[in-house]
Amino acid sequence: MNEKTRGTFRNNIGFVLAAAGSAIGLGNLWRFPYFAAKDGGGVFLLVYLLLTVTFGFALMLTEIAIGRKTQTTPLQAYGKLHRKFRFLGVIATAVPVIIFPYYCVIGGWVTKYGFTYLTGGSSEIYGTGAPAFFKGFLSDSVSPILWFFVFMVITGAVVLLGVEKGIEKASKFMLPVLLFLILGIAVYSLTLQHTDPATGETRTALDGLKIYLIPDFSGMTWNKFIGILLDAMGQMFYSLSIAMGIMITYGSYSQKESNLVRSVNQIEFFDTGVALIAGLIIIPTVFAFQGAEGLETAGPGLMFISLPSIFEQMGAAGNIVGALFFLLVLFAALTSSISLMEAVTASFMDSFGLRRSTAVLISFGIATVIGVTVCLGYNAFYADIPLPNGTTGQFLDVLDYLSNNLLLPIVALLTCVLIGWLCKPKVVLDEVKEGMGQKKFGRETMYVIMIRYVAPVFLLLILLQAFNLFWFLG
C-alpha cells in the first residue's frame, strides 16, 4: 500500500492524541482503581509510576520507532527488520484480532448503560436492582448482541473515514471531552459523604482518598511486594496498548520529524493521568458508600453493579453523575476500540493491497463471528471453562486470558530479543534520534539496559504468573 493510500497524521498533536486515546480505555477506569485499592494504595501507585517511566517507556518507544522506520504494520514490520521474525508479525496481528471483538462486547454494555442514563431510564436499573439488572441484561440472548453491533458500527464508521478524517479528528474531539468529564466528576466525587443506615457510621470520600494515596506498608512481605509488582506490570502492560500492534501501526503514520521521545512522554502522561484521576473518582466514592469491602469488587462488577448502586443512593444527582460517568467511559472505550480495529484493518491493507472499505468489512465480519459467540457465552452457550491460571470463565475470559496473559507478553518478549540482541538497540536509537534534531537522547543507556535485560525478565515473570506459578503469593 502506498503512502497516499495509507495516510499519515497531519501533525504530532494528532498522533499523540490518537495514541493516548488508544492507551486510555476501560482498563484505566475499572482495572487500575481496583489494583490500587487491593495493593496498598500509594505503594501500588509508586511501583506503577516507576515501571511506566522505565519499562513502559522502553517498550512503547521501541514499537513506535519500529512502525515509523518500516512504514508498515506489524504483519510486515518484523519481517522487514529480520526475515526470521516474520512469524512474530502474525502473532502481533492476532492480538487485536482477538481483543477487538470482546472489547466491543464490553463497549456494548457501556453503550447500553450510557443510553439508559442519558434517556432518563435509570429507574429501570434501580427498580430491579443493579445486580439483577446487569444479570438480566447478560442473560438476554438478543439485547447484548444489538448493543455490541451499535458500538462496533460507531467504531467502524470512524476507521472507515481513514487516518486524518476519521481517527485523528475523532481523537481530537473525544480526548479533550474525556479529560473535561473525568476532571469534573473527580472534583464532585471528593465532596461526597454517606451515613450507613445500619451502623450510623458516616464515611467521606476524603477518607477513601487517604486509602488511595497514602502508602500502606503494614504487613509488607517479600511475597506481597512481588504480588504488587506483578499486578502493576500487568496493568501497565495492558493500559499502554503495548504488543497489540497498535503503536507500530500508529508509529507508521507519524511524521519523520516528530520527536518520538517527547511523544511517548506525552502519551504516558495522558494515560497515567487519566488512570490516576479515575482512581480519584472510584475509590473515594465506593469507600464512602460501601466501605472498604466495596473496594474488593473488580472488573465488570465494579462498573456495572457497584457504581450504579451508588448512583442510586445519590438521588437526583446520581442520575446526572451516572449519565456523565458512562459517557466518559463510552469515549474511553471508543478511542481504544478504534485503535484496535485500525491495527487489524491496516494490516489487511498493507499485506494484501486491499482498499480501506474492504479491509474494514473483513475486520467487521471476523469481529461479528467472535463477538456474537462471546455475547451468547453468557446465556445460550454458557459454560465455566477452566483456565491455566486456576480460574474459570466464559468465552470472553478465555479470549482475555489468551490475548493479555499469553500473547501480549510473548510478543513483547520476542520484540526485546529482536531489538536488544539481533538487530541491536541502535536500530531503534537511530530512528529516535532522527526526529530530535540537535537534542540528545538522555535516557539512551537506560533504554539499552531495559530492552536487553530488565524488560525480558519482567515479561518472563508475567508469563509465569499466567500459568499460576506464583501460587505461593496467595
N, C-alpha and C positions, 0 to 999 in steps of 0.2 A: 504494500500500500504506500503510495507516495505521500510526500509531506503535505501537499494541499488537501488530500483526501482525509488524512487522519487528524489534522487540525492541531493547534497549539493554544496555550493560554495567552491572552493578549499581553498580560504583564505579570509581574511577580506577585502582586496582590491577589490576582485571580487564582494563581497556583497555590499560594499559601492558604487562602480561604477554602479552596476545594479540598486540599489535603487535610486541613484542620477539620473540615466538615466530615470527612471520611473517618478521621480518628474519633471525633465526638459522636458517640452513639449511645445505644441502650446500656452498654457496659459501664459508661460513666455515671448513669443515672440510677442503676439499681445494684450493680455488682460492686462498684467502688465503695459506696457508703456501707454496704454490708460487711465487707472485709475490714474497713476502717473500724467499725464498731466491734467486730469479733476479735480483732488483733491488737487491742490496746490503744486505739485512737491515735495519739501522737506518735507512738512507736511505729505503727504501720505507715503513717504519713512520711516520717523521716526516711525509712527504708525505701519507700516507693519513690520519693523525690531523688534520692541518691542513685537508684537504679535507672531512673528516667534520663538523668543528665549524663550518664556514662554508658551503660548497656543499651538503653533505648536509643540514645543519640547515635551510637556507632552503627547499629543495625539499620535505622531509618536513613541515615546519611548514605550508607552503602547501597541500599535499594534505589534511592532516588538517583544517585550517581550512575548506577548500572543502567537505569532507564534512559537518562539523558545521554550517556555515552553510546548506547546501542541504538537509540531512537526507535525502540520497538518494545513489545510486551514480553512478559516472562516466557511465553511459549517459544520464542526465538532468541530472547536476550541471553539466556545462559549458554545456549549453543554457540552464539557469536563470541562469547568470552572463552569458551573451551568446548570443543566438539564432543568430548566425552561426558559433558554435563547437560546435554540436550534433554535427558530424562528428567532433570530437575525442573525444567520449564513445564513439563507435563504435570508433574506433581503440584507445582506452584499454581498452575492454572486450575487444577482440580479443586483447590481450596475455595475460591469464590464460587465455583460451580456448585459446591456442596452447601456453603454458608448462605448464599443469596436466597434460595427458596425458603428455608426455615426462618431466616431473618424477616422475610416478607410475611410469613405467617404471624410472627410476633408483632410486626408492623401493622398487620390487620387487626390484631387485638387492640393495639394502641389507637388505631383509627376508629374502631367501634366505640371505645370509651370516650375518645375526644368528641365524636359526633354526638354521643349520648349527653355529655355535659353541655356542649355548645348549643344543643337544641332544647335545653331545659328538661331533659329526661332523666336527671339524676335520681328522681323519686323512684324510678324503675329499679335502680341499683339498691337504693336504701330500703325500698319496700320488701324486697326478698332477702336483703342482707348481702353484703359484699361477697362473702364466701360462696353463698348459694347462687348468686347471680353469675359469678365467674365460672363456677362448675357447670351451671346450666348452659351457659354460652358455649363452653368447650364440648359439652355433650351433644349439642345440636350438630347434625351432620351437614347442614346447609349454610348456616349463618357464618361460621368461621371461614368457609371457602369463599363466600361472597366478599367478605371484608379483606381477605387475602388478595383477591383479584383487584379490589379497589386500590389497595396500597401499591400493588405491583404495576398497575396501569399508570398511576401517577409517576412512579419511578421510571417506567419505560418511556413515558412521554418526554421526560427531561433528557434521558440518554439519547433518544431518537433525534433530538434537536442538535446534538453534537457537543463538542468541547466548549466552543466560545458562546454559542447562543443558548445552550442548554445547561451544562454543568457549571460553567463559570458564572453565568447570570443567576442561576438558582442559588449557588453558594453565596454570592454577594448579597442576595436578599435574605436567605434563611439564616445564615450565621449571625449577622447583626441582630435580627429579631430574636433569635435564640438567646443571645447574650443579654439582651434587654429583659426578656422574660425571666431568665434564671436569676438575674440580679434583683429584680423587683420581688420575686417570690421569696428569695433568700432573706431580704430585709424584713418582709412581712412575717416570715416563719419565726424569726428570732424574737418577735414580740409576743408569741403565744404562751399561754399557760392553761392548765387544766386541773380541776379538782376531781379526784377519783371518788365517785359516789359511794363505793363500797367501803373505802378506808378513810375518806375525808382528807387524804393527803393531796396537797397542791404541788404539782410539778411544773417547772417553767422550761421553756426551750433553752434558756441560758444554762440550765443545769445539764441538759443534753450536750450543749456546746462544749462544756468542760470535758465530757467523756470523749468527745471527738478530737479536741485539740491538745489536751494535756496528756503526755505520755504516761502510761501506767506500767511501771517496771515491777510491780508486786508479783511475786511468784515466777519471775522470769527465769527460765531454764534454757540450757542449750537446745534441747529438743523443741521447746516452744519458739525460740528465736528462729530455728530452721523452718518451722511451720510458717511463721510470719514472712520470712524471706521468700519461701515458695509461693505463698499467696500473692505477695507484692510483685514477684516476677511474672506470675501467670496473668495478673490483672494488667500490668504494664504492657505485656506482650499482646494481649487481647485488645487493649484500649488504643494502642498506637497504630493499629492496622498493619503490623509487621508480618511479613511472609505470606500475605494474602494476594500478592501480585498487584495490589493497588498502587503502592508507592513507586514500583517500577513503571507501571503504566502512566501514572501522573508525571513521573520524572521524565518520561519520553516526550511529554507535551510541554515541558518547561523550556525556557529560552536559555541559550548558552551563556548569556551574560548575567544570568541570575546567580546571586551569591547563595550557594546551597547551604553553607553553614548557618548563615543568618536565617534562611528559610526554615531549616529544621528546628532552630531555636524558637522561632515564632510559632511553628506548628505545635511543638511540645508545650509552649506557654499557653496557647489556647486550649489544648486538650486537657492538660493538667489543671488549668484554672477552672474549667467547667466541671471537672470531676470533684475538685475541692469545694466549689460552691454548691454542687449537688449534695455533697455531704452536709453542708450548712443548712440545706433545706430539709433533708430527710431525717438525719439523726436527731437533731433537736426536736423536730416535730413529733416523730414517733416516740421519743422518750417522754415528752410532755403528756401525750395522750395514752400511751400504752406501757410506759415504764421500760426498764432495762430488758425485760423479756421480749418486748416488741421488736427490739433490735436484732433478735436472733433469726428473724424471718429473712430468707434470701430469695433471689430470683423472682419469678412471676408473682409469688405470694406477696412480696413487698409492694410491687407496683399495682397489682390489680385487686388485692384484698385489704392489706393493712392501710394503705393511704386512702382509698375510698371510704373505709370505715372511719378514718379520722376526719375526712372532709364532711361526713355526715354529722359528726359531733360539733362542727363549727357553725352549723345553722346556715343562714342565707349566704354568709361569706364563703362557706365551704363550696357552694355551687360555683362561685366565681373563681376561687382558687383552683378548684378541680378542673374547670374548663381551661384556665391558663396553663396549669401544670401539664395536662395531656396534650395541649397544643405545643408546648415546649418539647415534650417527649416525641411528638409526631415529627417535628422539624429535625430533631436529633436523629431519629430513625431514618428519615428520608435522606439526609445528607450521607449517611453511611450506606444505605441500600443503593443509592445512585452510583457510588464509587464501586461497589461490588459488581453491579450489573455492567458498568463501564469496563471493568477489568476483564470480564468474560466476553463482552461484545468486541472490545478492541483486539483481543487475542484471536477471535474468529476473523476479524477484518484483516489483521496483519498477516496471519498464517495462510489464509485461504483466498485472499483477494476479494472478499465479499463486500457488498455495499453495506452501509451502516443499517439501513432499514432491514435488510435480510438478516444481518447478524443479530439485531435486536429481536426479531421474530424467533430465531433459533434459540436465543437465550431465554425468551419468554416461554417457548414450548418446553424446554428442559425443566425450567423452574416450575411450570404448571404441573407436570407429572410428579415431581418430588414434593412440591408444596401441598398439593391435594392429598397425597399419601400421608404427609405429616398431620394435616388437619383431621383426617379420618383416624389417625392414631389415637385420638382421644375419645373416640366413640366406636365406629364400625370396626376398626382394626385394632382396638385396644389390646395391649399386651405389655406385660412387665418383662423387659429384655435385660438380661444380666450384662454388665459391662466389666472390663478387665480391672477397673479401679475398685471393684467390690460393691458398686451401687447398681440399681436397676433403673430403667426409664422407658420412655416411649420412643417413637421414631425420631422425634426432634432431639431427644437426649443422645441417641445413638449418633446422629449426624453431628451434633455439637461436640461430642467426645472425639469422633473420628477427625474432625477438622481442627479443633482447638487444642486437644490434648496430644494428638499424634502428628498430623500432617504439618501444622504450623511450626513446632519445634524442629521437626526433621528438615523442612525447607530452610529454616534459619541456620541450623547447624551445618548443613551442606554448603550453604552460602558462605559461612565463615571459613570452611575448609577451602572452598574455591578461591575466595579473595585473599584469605590470610596466608595460604600456603602454596597454591598452584599458580594463580595469576599474580600473586603478591599484592600487598596493600597499595603499592604505587599506582596501580590501575585506577583505583578509586581516588586516591590523593591527587593525581594529575587532573582528573576531571573536576574535582572540587576546586582546585586552585585556578582553573580556567576562568571561573566567574568571580574571582576575588580581586583581580587587578593587582595593585601594589600591596594589598593587605596580606599578612601572614596567617596561616592556619595554626594558631597557638596550641591546639589540642592534638597535634599530629602524633606525638608519642603515645598519648593516652588512647588514641584511636587504634594504633597498631597493636598495643597491648590488649585492648578489649577484643578486637576482631580475631586475634590469633590465639589468645589464651583464656581470658576471663569469660567471654560470651559463650564459647563452646562448652565450658564446664557448667555454666548456668543452664544452658539448653539441655545438657545431659541430665541435670537434676530435674528439670520439668518433665522429661521423658520418663525418668524413674518414677516420678510421682504419678504419672498416667497409669502405671501398672501397679499402683498401690504398694510400692516398695518402700514407702516411708510410713508403713502402718504403725511403727513404734512411736510415732509422734502423737498418736491418739486423736 
